[in-house]
Each structure stands twice: as structure tokens, then as C-alpha cells.
Amino acid sequence: MAMDNTSLITSPSATVDTPTPSSIECSPQAAANQALMVTSRIVLMSLGHGLSDILKLSGENYTSWYEDLDVYLCLRDLDLCLREPKPTTLTPDSTQAEKIELEKWEAANRKCLKVIKHAIPPTLKDSIAVKDIAIEFLEAIRVKFESSKKAQSGDLMSKLTNAKFDGNGSTREHLLGLVSLGNKLRELEINFDDDFLVNIALNSLPE
């Protein structure tokens, strides 16, 4: 019986890498599942879980990494330096209240930096210029991630659009490879409809 090649592109059973819920348009059920996952992480951390529950940042988990980090810092009351700007520098005329305010902010900033540096891999830590302000350090990480994401998505899109079946292996393996590339692009929030992927797949096959 002849196999319908296009069914491999659109069939859920053919998916190799499952896109993250945040990277594609979610159904109500998928959105509910995503909310449940975030709520579960909040509950677990509130019950005493610590730094080990924040997954190390990688090239594909920035969104969930930031959510876990934000939850941890909030529950530990360490996010003051992320919510409020640094108080003005003290002067001889500064009040006791101003001194206490600055001390609280600096303590939160110092601890926040420690947590962030613990939650990123050494290679990323070494590639980012040292920042003394936690919110600036987080912004540098975001910029680094966005730059890496653009380069990665460009490489994946090039592989997808230029893919041709050369006769080595089976047609099924070739089509599943295209599905995998498409899912990786969706994980990077490069969205396209199934028709686009089907056209790419059909054009990659010999006439």
C-alpha cells in the first residue's frame, strides 16, 4: 500500500520534537496545561524547594528558565532590586530611613546576582560582561539569548528550505527530519502554518 507522504508532515504521530506550549498558538487545553505547570513550580518552590529546582539556562529554555527564576526570587523576597530602581547615593544629610532603604536594596541585589549566576552555565557566564546590577545582568542575558536565537533560527530555516531528498535512506526518514526542523523553529517562536511545511516537503522530493 503506498504511503501518503504529506500525512507525515501533519500527523501528530510523526512529530519528533514537541514544540513548547509558549512557542505556538495554544489550544484552551494546552494553555490550561501550561498554567498548571507554572502553578506546580510555584507550589513546589513555596514548599521549600531551592536553587536546584531552577533549570540551568540553555539555548532552548529561556522562557521557562526566566519564569522559574522570577518565581524563586519573588518567593524568597529577593526581587526588590528588580522591582525598584537603586536608591540615590547617601550623603551626610541622608536620613536613617534612606540608609535602611539602600541597605535593603543592595542586599537584595547582591543575593539576586548570586542566584542568577548560579542558574546559568559557566560558558554563558564567561561570555557576558560583568554587571553589578541584577536587572542589567538579566537584560544582558536576554540580549545574548535573542542574538543566539536569531543565529540558530536562521541556520534551521536554511536547512529546512534547502533540504532535498537524495535517495539515501527512506522517504519517511527524510520527511520526519523536516518535521523535526520545523518543530525546532517553532520552539524558537518562528511560527508558520502546516501548509508551508507541506510545500517545503513536497518540493524537497524528486519529481
Secondary structure as GFF3:
##gff-version 3
##sequence-region A 1 207
A	DSSP	alpha_helix	5	10	.	.	.	ID=ss1
A	DSSP	three_ten_helix	12	14	.	.	.	ID=ss2
A	DSSP	three_ten_helix	21	23	.	.	.	ID=ss3
A	DSSP	alpha_helix	28	46	.	.	.	ID=ss4
A	DSSP	three_ten_helix	51	53	.	.	.	ID=ss5
A	DSSP	alpha_helix	62	75	.	.	.	ID=ss6
A	DSSP	alpha_helix	80	83	.	.	.	ID=ss7
A	DSSP	alpha_helix	96	118	.	.	.	ID=ss8
A	DSSP	alpha_helix	122	127	.	.	.	ID=ss9
A	DSSP	alpha_helix	134	162	.	.	.	ID=ss10
A	DSSP	alpha_helix	171	187	.	.	.	ID=ss11
A	DSSP	alpha_helix	194	204	.	.	.	ID=ss12
###
